[in-house]
Amino acid sequence: MTDSMFRLLVVEDDADIRRVLRTLLEAQGYRVVEAGTAERAVIEARSHKPDAVLVDLGLPDRDGQTVIRDLRAFSTVPILVLSARTMDAEKVQALDGGADDYVTKPFNAGELLARVRAALRRNAQSSRQSHVVRIGRITVDLAAREARDGDGNGLHLTPLEFRLLACLIRGHGLVVTRDQILQEVWGPDRIDDTRGLRAYVRALRQKLEPDPGQPRYLLTEPGLGYRLLVQDDAIGTH
């Protein structure tokens, strides 16, 4: 699918910012639908069925956090928050509420477009039965539950390390919060075990990264969680 086939919904009450976003996105070939209120956002999402939604949190009728929850009630569309709110608690609430990514204002145009592409790519890939990914020189087969290095040798991962890696792969390119990871990998009884999570992230980096001290693939998002980068063409059916 080319960029011109993707429809993006921009939910922003500031008309000037909406105009900037429309210009930026249309220059990349995206089709843009706009909404200036939370109520209008849900109407446009239902009628236009966008491929991704960019939503501000400071809307005049309702907080953008409720828009995220409302959209999640009927859609799995990728949601990117674009907000001036920089508090970690706001970011975590949005991501745990169903947003896929969070970009703070003022935003860098190149970074925003990269985040949009990552969200669209992940959504398209999740519709296929995707099993094999490449992380640098490491190949991970989710179905076979195995990993191999660039020479084809088996890479030993403990069961918990593999569950952690699989969780990050499913959210690849986007922020996966600490709470999301702990809930999925450790379960509700270990939801506060952030120290254990950090230890397992360090262990994974030792096995995945060329230089664990300067990670290129398993990145920390301070105050939020982690982001795993894989090659653009790495996921596919096999």
C-alpha positions as a Markdown table, in Angstrom:
| # | Residue | x | y | z |
|---|---|---|---|---|
| 1 | Met | 0.0 | 0.0 | 0.0 |
| 2 | Thr | 1.4 | 3.4 | -1.0 |
| 3 | Asp | 1.2 | 6.4 | 1.3 |
| 4 | Ser | -1.5 | 8.0 | -0.9 |
| 5 | Met | -3.8 | 5.1 | 0.0 |
| 6 | Phe | -3.5 | 5.8 | 3.8 |
| 7 | Arg | -6.1 | 8.0 | 5.4 |
| 8 | Leu | -5.0 | 9.8 | 8.6 |
| 9 | Leu | -7.4 | 11.4 | 11.1 |
| 10 | Val | -5.9 | 14.5 | 12.8 |
| 11 | Val | -7.7 | 15.4 | 16.1 |
| 12 | Glu | -6.6 | 18.9 | 17.1 |
| 13 | Asp | -8.5 | 22.0 | 18.3 |
| 14 | Asp | -5.9 | 24.5 | 17.2 |
| 15 | Ala | -6.6 | 25.4 | 13.5 |
| 16 | Asp | -3.1 | 26.6 | 12.9 |
| 17 | Ile | -1.6 | 23.3 | 14.1 |
| 18 | Arg | -4.1 | 21.3 | 12.1 |
| 19 | Arg | -3.1 | 23.3 | 9.0 |
| 20 | Val | 0.6 | 22.6 | 9.6 |
| 21 | Leu | -0.1 | 18.9 | 10.1 |
| 22 | Arg | -2.3 | 18.6 | 7.0 |
| 23 | Thr | 0.4 | 20.3 | 4.9 |
| 24 | Leu | 3.1 | 18.0 | 6.3 |
| 25 | Leu | 1.2 | 14.8 | 5.9 |
| 26 | Glu | -0.3 | 15.6 | 2.5 |
| 27 | Ala | 3.2 | 16.4 | 1.3 |
| 28 | Gln | 4.0 | 12.8 | 2.1 |
| 29 | Gly | 1.0 | 11.6 | 0.1 |
| 30 | Tyr | -1.3 | 10.8 | 3.0 |
| 31 | Arg | -5.0 | 11.7 | 2.8 |
| 32 | Val | -6.1 | 13.8 | 5.8 |
| 33 | Val | -9.3 | 14.1 | 7.7 |
| 34 | Glu | -9.6 | 16.7 | 10.5 |
| 35 | Ala | -11.6 | 16.9 | 13.8 |
| 36 | Gly | -11.5 | 19.8 | 16.2 |
| 37 | Thr | -13.3 | 18.2 | 19.1 |
| 38 | Ala | -13.5 | 14.8 | 20.9 |
| 39 | Glu | -17.1 | 14.3 | 19.7 |
| 40 | Arg | -16.2 | 15.0 | 16.1 |
| 41 | Ala | -13.2 | 12.7 | 16.4 |
| 42 | Val | -15.3 | 9.7 | 17.2 |
| 43 | Ile | -17.8 | 10.5 | 14.4 |
| 44 | Glu | -15.0 | 10.9 | 11.8 |
| 45 | Ala | -13.3 | 7.7 | 13.0 |
| 46 | Arg | -16.5 | 5.7 | 12.6 |
| 47 | Ser | -17.4 | 7.2 | 9.2 |
| 48 | His | -13.9 | 7.4 | 7.5 |
| 49 | Lys | -12.2 | 4.4 | 9.2 |
| 50 | Pro | -8.7 | 6.0 | 9.1 |
| 51 | Asp | -5.5 | 4.0 | 9.0 |
| 52 | Ala | -4.1 | 6.0 | 11.9 |
| 53 | Val | -5.2 | 8.7 | 14.3 |
| 54 | Leu | -3.1 | 11.6 | 15.6 |
| 55 | Val | -4.8 | 13.0 | 18.7 |
| 56 | Asp | -4.2 | 16.0 | 20.9 |
| 57 | Leu | -5.1 | 15.6 | 24.6 |
| 58 | Gly | -6.2 | 19.2 | 25.2 |
| 59 | Leu | -9.5 | 19.2 | 23.4 |
| 60 | Pro | -12.3 | 21.7 | 24.2 |
| 61 | Asp | -15.2 | 19.4 | 24.9 |
| 62 | Arg | -13.5 | 16.3 | 26.5 |
| 63 | Asp | -10.0 | 15.3 | 27.4 |
| 64 | Gly | -8.1 | 13.4 | 24.6 |
| 65 | Gln | -7.6 | 10.5 | 27.0 |
| 66 | Thr | -11.3 | 9.8 | 26.6 |
| 67 | Val | -11.0 | 9.9 | 22.8 |
| 68 | Ile | -8.4 | 7.1 | 23.1 |
| 69 | Arg | -10.7 | 5.0 | 25.2 |
| 70 | Asp | -13.7 | 5.6 | 22.9 |
| 71 | Leu | -11.8 | 4.7 | 19.8 |
| 72 | Arg | -10.5 | 1.5 | 21.5 |
| 73 | Ala | -14.0 | 0.5 | 22.2 |
| 74 | Phe | -14.6 | -0.2 | 18.5 |
| 75 | Ser | -11.3 | 0.0 | 16.7 |
| 76 | Thr | -7.7 | -1.2 | 16.7 |
| 77 | Val | -6.5 | 1.7 | 14.6 |
| 78 | Pro | -3.0 | 3.0 | 15.5 |
| 79 | Ile | -3.3 | 6.0 | 17.8 |
| 80 | Leu | -0.5 | 8.5 | 18.1 |
| 81 | Val | -0.8 | 11.2 | 20.8 |
| 82 | Leu | 0.5 | 14.6 | 19.8 |
| 83 | Ser | 0.5 | 16.8 | 22.9 |
| 84 | Ala | 2.2 | 19.5 | 24.8 |
| 85 | Arg | 1.8 | 17.6 | 28.0 |
| 86 | Thr | 5.2 | 16.3 | 29.0 |
| 87 | Met | 4.5 | 14.7 | 32.4 |
| 88 | Asp | 5.4 | 11.0 | 32.5 |
| 89 | Ala | 2.1 | 10.2 | 34.2 |
| 90 | Glu | 0.1 | 11.6 | 31.2 |
| 91 | Lys | 2.2 | 9.7 | 28.8 |
| 92 | Val | 1.8 | 6.4 | 30.7 |
| 93 | Gln | -2.0 | 7.0 | 31.0 |
| 94 | Ala | -2.3 | 7.5 | 27.3 |
| 95 | Leu | -0.2 | 4.5 | 26.3 |
| 96 | Asp | -1.9 | 2.2 | 28.9 |
| 97 | Gly | -5.3 | 3.5 | 27.7 |
| 98 | Gly | -4.7 | 2.3 | 24.2 |
| 99 | Ala | -2.4 | 4.8 | 22.4 |
| 100 | Asp | 0.4 | 3.3 | 20.4 |
| 101 | Asp | 2.9 | 6.2 | 20.6 |
| 102 | Tyr | 3.3 | 9.6 | 22.2 |
| 103 | Val | 5.0 | 12.6 | 20.6 |
| 104 | Thr | 5.4 | 15.9 | 22.5 |
| 105 | Lys | 4.9 | 19.4 | 21.1 |
| 106 | Pro | 6.8 | 21.2 | 19.7 |
| 107 | Phe | 7.5 | 18.2 | 17.5 |
| 108 | Asn | 10.2 | 17.4 | 15.0 |
| 109 | Ala | 8.6 | 16.8 | 11.6 |
| 110 | Gly | 11.0 | 14.1 | 10.6 |
| 111 | Glu | 10.5 | 12.2 | 13.9 |
| 112 | Leu | 6.7 | 12.5 | 13.7 |
| 113 | Leu | 6.6 | 11.2 | 10.1 |
| 114 | Ala | 8.9 | 8.3 | 11.2 |
| 115 | Arg | 6.5 | 7.5 | 14.1 |
| 116 | Val | 3.5 | 7.6 | 11.7 |
| 117 | Arg | 5.3 | 5.2 | 9.3 |
| 118 | Ala | 6.1 | 2.8 | 12.2 |
| 119 | Ala | 2.5 | 2.8 | 13.4 |
| 120 | Leu | 1.1 | 2.1 | 9.9 |
| 121 | Arg | 3.8 | -0.6 | 9.2 |
| 122 | Arg | 3.0 | -2.4 | 12.5 |
| 123 | Asn | -0.7 | -2.3 | 11.8 |
| 124 | Ala | -0.3 | -3.7 | 8.3 |
| 125 | Gln | 2.0 | -6.4 | 9.5 |
| 126 | Ser | -0.2 | -7.5 | 12.4 |
| 127 | Ser | -2.9 | -8.4 | 9.9 |
| 128 | Arg | -0.7 | -11.1 | 8.5 |
| 129 | Gln | 0.5 | -14.2 | 10.3 |
| 130 | Ser | 3.9 | -12.8 | 11.0 |
| 131 | His | 6.5 | -15.1 | 12.6 |
| 132 | Val | 10.1 | -14.2 | 11.7 |
| 133 | Val | 11.9 | -11.0 | 12.6 |
| 134 | Arg | 15.5 | -9.7 | 12.3 |
| 135 | Ile | 17.1 | -7.6 | 14.9 |
| 136 | Gly | 20.4 | -6.6 | 13.5 |
| 137 | Arg | 22.2 | -10.0 | 12.8 |
| 138 | Ile | 19.8 | -11.9 | 15.1 |
| 139 | Thr | 16.8 | -13.8 | 13.6 |
| 140 | Val | 13.9 | -14.6 | 15.8 |
| 141 | Asp | 11.2 | -17.1 | 14.9 |
| 142 | Leu | 8.2 | -16.5 | 17.1 |
| 143 | Ala | 6.4 | -19.6 | 16.0 |
| 144 | Ala | 9.3 | -22.0 | 16.6 |
| 145 | Arg | 10.3 | -20.0 | 19.8 |
| 146 | Glu | 14.0 | -19.9 | 18.7 |
| 147 | Ala | 16.6 | -17.3 | 17.9 |
| 148 | Arg | 19.8 | -17.6 | 15.8 |
| 149 | Asp | 22.8 | -15.3 | 15.2 |
| 150 | Gly | 24.2 | -14.2 | 11.9 |
| 151 | Asp | 26.0 | -17.5 | 11.4 |
| 152 | Gly | 22.9 | -19.5 | 12.0 |
| 153 | Asn | 23.9 | -20.7 | 15.4 |
| 154 | Gly | 21.3 | -21.1 | 18.1 |
| 155 | Leu | 21.0 | -18.2 | 20.5 |
| 156 | His | 20.0 | -19.4 | 24.0 |
| 157 | Leu | 17.1 | -17.4 | 25.5 |
| 158 | Thr | 15.4 | -18.4 | 28.8 |
| 159 | Pro | 11.6 | -18.8 | 28.6 |
| 160 | Leu | 11.1 | -15.5 | 30.3 |
| 161 | Glu | 13.6 | -13.7 | 28.1 |
| 162 | Phe | 11.8 | -15.1 | 25.1 |
| 163 | Arg | 8.4 | -13.9 | 26.4 |
| 164 | Leu | 9.9 | -10.5 | 27.0 |
| 165 | Leu | 11.3 | -10.3 | 23.5 |
| 166 | Ala | 8.1 | -11.5 | 21.9 |
| 167 | Cys | 6.2 | -8.8 | 23.8 |
| 168 | Leu | 8.6 | -6.2 | 22.5 |
| 169 | Ile | 8.4 | -7.6 | 19.0 |
| 170 | Arg | 4.6 | -7.3 | 18.9 |
| 171 | Gly | 5.0 | -3.6 | 19.7 |
| 172 | His | 8.1 | -3.1 | 17.6 |
| 173 | Gly | 8.9 | 0.5 | 16.6 |
| 174 | Leu | 6.5 | 1.8 | 19.2 |
| 175 | Val | 6.6 | 2.5 | 23.0 |
| 176 | Val | 5.7 | -0.5 | 25.2 |
| 177 | Thr | 5.2 | 0.7 | 28.7 |
| 178 | Arg | 6.6 | -1.0 | 31.8 |
| 179 | Asp | 3.2 | -1.8 | 33.0 |
| 180 | Gln | 2.2 | -3.4 | 29.7 |
| 181 | Ile | 5.3 | -5.5 | 29.7 |
| 182 | Leu | 5.0 | -6.6 | 33.3 |
| 183 | Gln | 1.3 | -7.4 | 32.9 |
| 184 | Glu | 1.9 | -9.5 | 29.8 |
| 185 | Val | 5.2 | -11.2 | 30.7 |
| 186 | Trp | 5.2 | -11.5 | 34.4 |
| 187 | Gly | 1.5 | -11.3 | 35.2 |
| 188 | Pro | -0.5 | -9.1 | 37.6 |
| 189 | Asp | 1.3 | -10.5 | 40.7 |
| 190 | Arg | 4.5 | -8.9 | 39.6 |
| 191 | Ile | 3.3 | -5.6 | 38.2 |
| 192 | Asp | 5.7 | -3.6 | 40.5 |
| 193 | Asp | 8.8 | -5.6 | 39.6 |
| 194 | Thr | 10.5 | -2.9 | 37.6 |
| 195 | Arg | 13.9 | -4.0 | 39.0 |
| 196 | Gly | 13.4 | -7.5 | 37.5 |
| 197 | Leu | 12.3 | -6.0 | 34.2 |
| 198 | Arg | 15.5 | -3.9 | 34.0 |
| 199 | Ala | 17.6 | -6.9 | 34.7 |
| 200 | Tyr | 16.0 | -8.9 | 31.9 |
| 201 | Val | 16.3 | -6.0 | 29.5 |
| 202 | Arg | 20.1 | -5.9 | 30.3 |
| 203 | Ala | 20.3 | -9.6 | 29.7 |
| 204 | Leu | 18.5 | -9.3 | 26.4 |
| 205 | Arg | 20.8 | -6.5 | 25.3 |
| 206 | Gln | 23.8 | -8.7 | 26.0 |
| 207 | Lys | 22.5 | -11.2 | 23.5 |
| 208 | Leu | 21.0 | -8.9 | 20.9 |
| 209 | Glu | 23.2 | -5.8 | 20.7 |
| 210 | Pro | 26.6 | -5.5 | 19.1 |
| 211 | Asp | 27.4 | -3.1 | 21.9 |
| 212 | Pro | 25.1 | -3.5 | 24.9 |
| 213 | Gly | 26.3 | -0.3 | 26.4 |
| 214 | Gln | 25.2 | 1.7 | 23.4 |
| 215 | Pro | 22.0 | -0.1 | 22.3 |
| 216 | Arg | 20.8 | 0.3 | 18.7 |
| 217 | Tyr | 17.7 | -1.9 | 18.8 |
| 218 | Leu | 16.3 | -2.3 | 22.3 |
| 219 | Leu | 15.9 | 1.3 | 23.4 |
| 220 | Thr | 14.8 | 2.8 | 26.7 |
| 221 | Glu | 12.1 | 5.4 | 26.7 |
| 222 | Pro | 12.8 | 7.3 | 30.0 |
| 223 | Gly | 9.9 | 7.3 | 32.4 |
| 224 | Leu | 7.8 | 5.1 | 30.0 |
| 225 | Gly | 9.2 | 1.8 | 29.0 |
| 226 | Tyr | 11.0 | 0.4 | 26.0 |
| 227 | Arg | 11.0 | 0.5 | 22.2 |
| 228 | Leu | 12.3 | -2.3 | 20.0 |
| 229 | Leu | 13.6 | -1.5 | 16.5 |
| 230 | Val | 13.6 | -4.1 | 13.8 |
| 231 | Gln | 14.5 | -3.9 | 10.1 |
| 232 | Asp | 11.7 | -2.4 | 7.9 |
| 233 | Asp | 11.3 | -5.6 | 5.9 |
| 234 | Ala | 12.0 | -8.0 | 8.7 |
| 235 | Ile | 8.5 | -9.2 | 9.4 |
| 236 | Gly | 6.7 | -11.4 | 7.0 |
| 237 | Thr | 5.0 | -14.8 | 6.6 |
| 238 | His | 7.3 | -17.8 | 6.4 |
